[in-house]
Amino acid sequence: MSTYDVAVIGSGPGGYVAAIRCAQLGMKTAIIEKYTTLGGTCLNVGCIPSKALLDSSHHYEHAVKHFADHGIEIPGDVKINLEKMIARKQAVVDQTTGGVEFLMKKNKIDVFEGVGAFKDATHINVTKADGTVETVEAKHSIIATGSKPSTLPFIKLDKKRVITSTEALKLKEVPKHLVIIGGGVIGLELGQVYRRLGAEVSVVEYMDRIIPGMDKALSRELQKVLKKQGVKFYTSHKVTAVKATAKQVTITADDKKGNPVEFKGDYCLVSVGRRPYTDGLNAEAAGVKLNDKGQVEVNDHLQTSTSNIYAIGDVIKGAMLAHKAEEEGTFVAEVLAGQKPHIDYNLIPGVVYTWPEVAAVGKTEEELKEAGVKYKSGQFPFRALGRARASADLDGFVKILADETTDEVLGVHMIGARCADLIAEAVTAMEFRASAEDISRMSHAHPTFTEAIKEAALAATDNRALHV
Ligand code: FAD
């Protein structure tokens, strides 16, 4: 039996980062992963492959719609080779998961391939594909078993016509009509991929707006822009039935007034969220409690009900995001090493990688209103930027919310080109408790998209934006 200071169960961004940090801090570390590749949801069927397809489809759209504006002429038709596009995506995934394998070796972390199940609080049985079982003994364990796509109780995911994001990342044909249940991040990103490739795309959303967790202004702008791109939206629609035949799916929903509406498509993507995954973990044997949402219950130190076992990432409360899982992985490793790390959950940014990209950090306007906080708001449109005009990325804006009295930045909400990267400036500013005026007085290179942040900060300070 192999004995370790720490055993990490699950090799997603939470698990593998936790393992690396534990190893860096001198702990003898093992990682247990049931799949043959490391990297979890994010690298295999999440963040990385979805971004690869978003990029490929973006190139195609540019070639078809925008090259001519730039004076680039392509003789003949631009065609899609979906098989090649999917193969490229897989190559990106393989390189990235291979990178994690390399990092495990480099940090002398032992990798166990198989399903990890607690025998007791210090022993984990790892059942390999051939049925053999190896036991790992560990002083401390970190549960990082992530999440799986969830569904609605009456929907049968046949994974052929009624699919999850995992199947949507490897379709063999471009759907004629893709009906997406759920207007959240994953549904919209994959919806945009297939819309660009020529599918008719309909998004059916229960709430009265898409990306409901984000600032309302972002929901409105994203819906407007995606609508221009041809995506159809049916908000305030409650799906009541999904029926699939060999070639067609019929989705029935009640509209705002309660009248039934029918959607017929050749594929239905169910993207109604993800559920924490603890199947086969045998958490009870270690005394690890789950809450009524199926999440592993943790305290402020991310310690479970069993003191030597910790949990991180999608399997616990909080945003289901790779970078949140990574922060928690580092946090637990440092707690185990006797350090006093800290995570500010208010400063974990949220991003939608559609184009235009959407990104936010801190409080939304709705949250500030509800909390009774007095705030000022400054907004600046991308279309007023020289950089945006140069690349014809005119949609979107940056909105900065700052405390009315102290001017401290409380929330930054943006939609537009490269916002996924731009949001880092807002996170840095907020981490150092900058005021809107602090940002407005920093030099921002010209011409860049970052100037929209400076201008929004000027607008929030004293309505002093320069270029509107
Ligand atoms: P996971 O990545 O889910 O990893 C858990 C691992 O544990 C898996 O490999 C699983 O096989 C393994 N495991 C489970 N049980 C056992 C067991 N008993 N024994 C051994 N191994 C086990 N987030 C972002 O921040 N940015 C994005 O752009 C983004 N895009 C996404 C796109 C899609 C299509 C999807 C589905 C998700 C996306 N996410 C994104 C979310 C992100 O993937 C997750 O938040 C992240 O992967 C969570 O990391 P984790 O380490 O908690 O778990």
Residues whose N, C-alpha, C, O or C-beta is under 5 A from the ligand:
A	BS01	FAD	I9 G10 S11 G12 P13 G14 G15 I32 E33 K34 Y35 G39 G40 T41 C42 V45 G46 C47 S50 G114 V115 G116 A144 T145 G146 S147 S165 I186 D279 G280 L281 I312 G313 D314 V315 M320 L321 A322 H323 A325
